[in-house]
Amino acid sequence: MIPMQIAALLPGLNLVIGLVDGLLIFRKGRNTLHDDIADTKVIVVSKKVIMVPDDGN
């Protein structure tokens, strides 16, 4: 079993793991516990918005 499935079997532990998972996003790499388990990487996407004028069509 993977760690999250094991946590689902124990009532209080699931709440703690869910809270820790959410709080880990504040780390330098912005990855959470489930990112570490799945060995995924967090990427940064630009938030710049470009407004294009409407040509009326």
PyRosetta script that sets phi, psi and omega in degrees:
from pyrosetta import init, pose_from_sequence

init()
pose = pose_from_sequence("MIPMQIAALLPGLNLVIGLVDGLLIFRKGRNTLHDDIADTKVIVVSKKVIMVPDDGN")
pose.set_psi(1, 147.5)
pose.set_omega(1, 176.5)
pose.set_phi(2, -84.9)
pose.set_psi(2, 159.2)
pose.set_omega(2, -174.4)
pose.set_phi(3, -54.2)
pose.set_psi(3, -38.2)
pose.set_omega(3, -178.3)
pose.set_phi(4, -70.0)
pose.set_psi(4, -31.7)
pose.set_omega(4, 176.6)
pose.set_phi(5, -69.6)
pose.set_psi(5, -37.4)
pose.set_omega(5, 177.0)
pose.set_phi(6, -64.5)
pose.set_psi(6, -41.8)
pose.set_omega(6, 179.7)
pose.set_phi(7, -62.9)
pose.set_psi(7, -32.7)
pose.set_omega(7, -180.0)
pose.set_phi(8, -67.2)
pose.set_psi(8, -23.5)
pose.set_omega(8, 179.8)
pose.set_phi(9, -78.9)
pose.set_psi(9, -19.6)
pose.set_omega(9, -178.6)
pose.set_phi(10, -111.3)
pose.set_psi(10, 111.4)
pose.set_omega(10, -170.6)
pose.set_phi(11, -50.9)
pose.set_psi(11, -55.0)
pose.set_omega(11, -175.5)
pose.set_phi(12, -75.6)
pose.set_psi(12, -29.4)
pose.set_omega(12, -177.1)
pose.set_phi(13, -67.2)
pose.set_psi(13, -32.8)
pose.set_omega(13, 179.6)
pose.set_phi(14, -62.1)
pose.set_psi(14, -40.7)
pose.set_omega(14, 178.4)
pose.set_phi(15, -63.8)
pose.set_psi(15, -44.5)
pose.set_omega(15, -179.2)
pose.set_phi(16, -64.7)
pose.set_psi(16, -44.7)
pose.set_omega(16, -179.5)
pose.set_phi(17, -65.4)
pose.set_psi(17, -38.9)
pose.set_omega(17, 177.5)
pose.set_phi(18, -63.2)
pose.set_psi(18, -40.2)
pose.set_omega(18, 178.5)
pose.set_phi(19, -67.2)
pose.set_psi(19, -45.8)
pose.set_omega(19, 179.1)
pose.set_phi(20, -62.4)
pose.set_psi(20, -41.3)
pose.set_omega(20, 179.1)
pose.set_phi(21, -57.6)
pose.set_psi(21, -45.5)
pose.set_omega(21, 179.8)
pose.set_phi(22, -68.7)
pose.set_psi(22, -36.9)
pose.set_omega(22, -178.3)
pose.set_phi(23, -74.4)
pose.set_psi(23, -22.9)
pose.set_omega(23, -178.8)
pose.set_phi(24, -68.8)
pose.set_psi(24, -10.9)
pose.set_omega(24, 179.0)
pose.set_phi(25, -66.0)
pose.set_psi(25, -16.8)
pose.set_omega(25, -179.4)
pose.set_phi(26, -83.5)
pose.set_psi(26, 3.7)
pose.set_omega(26, 176.1)
pose.set_phi(27, -72.7)
pose.set_psi(27, 167.9)
pose.set_omega(27, -177.0)
pose.set_phi(28, -57.0)
pose.set_psi(28, -43.2)
pose.set_omega(28, -178.0)
pose.set_phi(29, -81.5)
pose.set_psi(29, -3.6)
pose.set_omega(29, 179.5)
pose.set_phi(30, 59.7)
pose.set_psi(30, 20.3)
pose.set_omega(30, 177.1)
pose.set_phi(31, -98.9)
pose.set_psi(31, 150.4)
pose.set_omega(31, -177.1)
pose.set_phi(32, -104.4)
pose.set_psi(32, -178.1)
pose.set_omega(32, -178.8)
pose.set_phi(33, -61.4)
pose.set_psi(33, -43.3)
pose.set_omega(33, -179.2)
pose.set_phi(34, -68.5)
pose.set_psi(34, -25.8)
pose.set_omega(34, 173.4)
pose.set_phi(35, -68.0)
pose.set_psi(35, -40.4)
pose.set_omega(35, 178.8)
pose.set_phi(36, -66.4)
pose.set_psi(36, -40.9)
pose.set_omega(36, 179.9)
pose.set_phi(37, -64.9)
pose.set_psi(37, -42.9)
pose.set_omega(37, -178.0)
pose.set_phi(38, -84.2)
pose.set_psi(38, -5.3)
pose.set_omega(38, -178.8)
pose.set_phi(39, 57.3)
pose.set_psi(39, 45.5)
pose.set_omega(39, 177.2)
pose.set_phi(40, -100.6)
pose.set_psi(40, 165.2)
pose.set_omega(40, 179.8)
pose.set_phi(41, -118.6)
pose.set_psi(41, 144.3)
pose.set_omega(41, 177.6)
pose.set_phi(42, -92.9)
pose.set_psi(42, 131.7)
pose.set_omega(42, 177.8)
pose.set_phi(43, -112.0)
pose.set_psi(43, 154.3)
pose.set_omega(43, 179.4)
pose.set_phi(44, -103.1)
pose.set_psi(44, 127.7)
pose.set_omega(44, 179.0)
pose.set_phi(45, -109.9)
pose.set_psi(45, 135.2)
pose.set_omega(45, -179.4)
pose.set_phi(46, -60.7)
pose.set_psi(46, 140.6)
pose.set_omega(46, 178.8)
pose.set_phi(47, -98.0)
pose.set_psi(47, 7.9)
pose.set_omega(47, -178.4)
pose.set_phi(48, -67.6)
pose.set_psi(48, 130.1)
pose.set_omega(48, -179.5)
pose.set_phi(49, -110.9)
pose.set_psi(49, 129.0)
pose.set_omega(49, 179.0)
pose.set_phi(50, -107.4)
pose.set_psi(50, 122.8)
pose.set_omega(50, 179.5)
pose.set_phi(51, -89.8)
pose.set_psi(51, 127.5)
pose.set_omega(51, 178.3)
pose.set_phi(52, -109.0)
pose.set_psi(52, 125.9)
pose.set_omega(52, -179.6)
pose.set_phi(53, -65.2)
pose.set_psi(53, 143.2)
pose.set_omega(53, 178.6)
pose.set_phi(54, -80.2)
pose.set_psi(54, 128.3)
pose.set_omega(54, -177.3)
pose.set_phi(55, -86.9)
pose.set_psi(55, 3.4)
pose.set_omega(55, 175.0)
pose.set_phi(56, 88.2)
pose.set_psi(56, 1.4)
pose.set_omega(56, 179.3)
pose.set_phi(57, -89.3)
pose.dump_pdb("model.pdb")
